[in-house]
């Protein structure tokens, strides 16, 4: 039976996050010919609504208010709860991001609904929606479904392919009037750490450094390679603990979980805590001087050598290939 699916989209610095488009694609699969509605909230999000339609949303609901200029669970929770109560969807999908992980359980509590977090795949079993999610730090996967009521799920970035952008797609855009009141939290200022321009959690290619980079300056050749490939730079906890880089770059069990198309690990030993954050990458390349390093056990390709010799050579070769193409 066709279903009505609500996708809560997310923007950052006036741009939609890619996982919002991936969630729309997941919504299309769940809807099975039904309607996919995208909802977006912010101070000024009108310019983002067309993209949601072009990537597959049948209609878009926008909520604009100066109190939504920065995310707060109080403000955004009021907006999305009102939209949910208005359209009464069968399923609600959110990005598995800081915002999604914060607001999804609060919505589930308010709606007395089931929540499945960090979904990496979706399939239909008759009328049931079956989600696949990793457990035990990515060592195993489980299939889960909500037996009754509204289904709420967060979608891990880079796991479900977005639909092709089609500017010929059309859909209606509606405005939701919301009176935001009783805010317990007001964000006065947002200070972001200086990192590369590519969002680590959504990057298709990641160059990551461990203790083997030896210093803060040791990340420079990694950044040069990242610039050539349009990649993001990440790090192991060991590199962060040694003050070689900021903790915002940390990948692992206590950092970010990433699933890029290509992950190049430079000077990373492969501790289980780090593997929990990147072992589901589609292709893993490991560069390490120690041929017995654990990272080689999960790598698709391994290079035994000094990263300070190997990485500049890779940078040169990639430059040649990209210039030829």
Buried (B, 14 or more C-beta within 10 A) or exposed (E): EEBBBBBBBBBEEEEBBBBBBBBBBBBBBBBEEBBBBBBBBBEEBEEBBBBBBBBBBBBBBBBBBEBBBBBBBBBBBBBBBBBBEEBEBBBBBBBBBEBBBBBBBBBBEEBEBBBBBBBBBBEEEEEEBBBBBBEEBBEEEEEBBBEEEBBBBBBBBBBBEBBEEEEEBEBEBBEBEBEBEEEEEEEEEEEEEEBBEBBBBBBBBBBBBBBBBBEEEBBEBBBBBBBBBEBBBBBBBBBBEBEBBEBBBBBBBEBBBBBBEBBBBBBBBBBEBBBBBBBBBEEBBBBBBEEEBBBBEBBEEBBBBEBBEBBEEBBEEEBEEEEEE
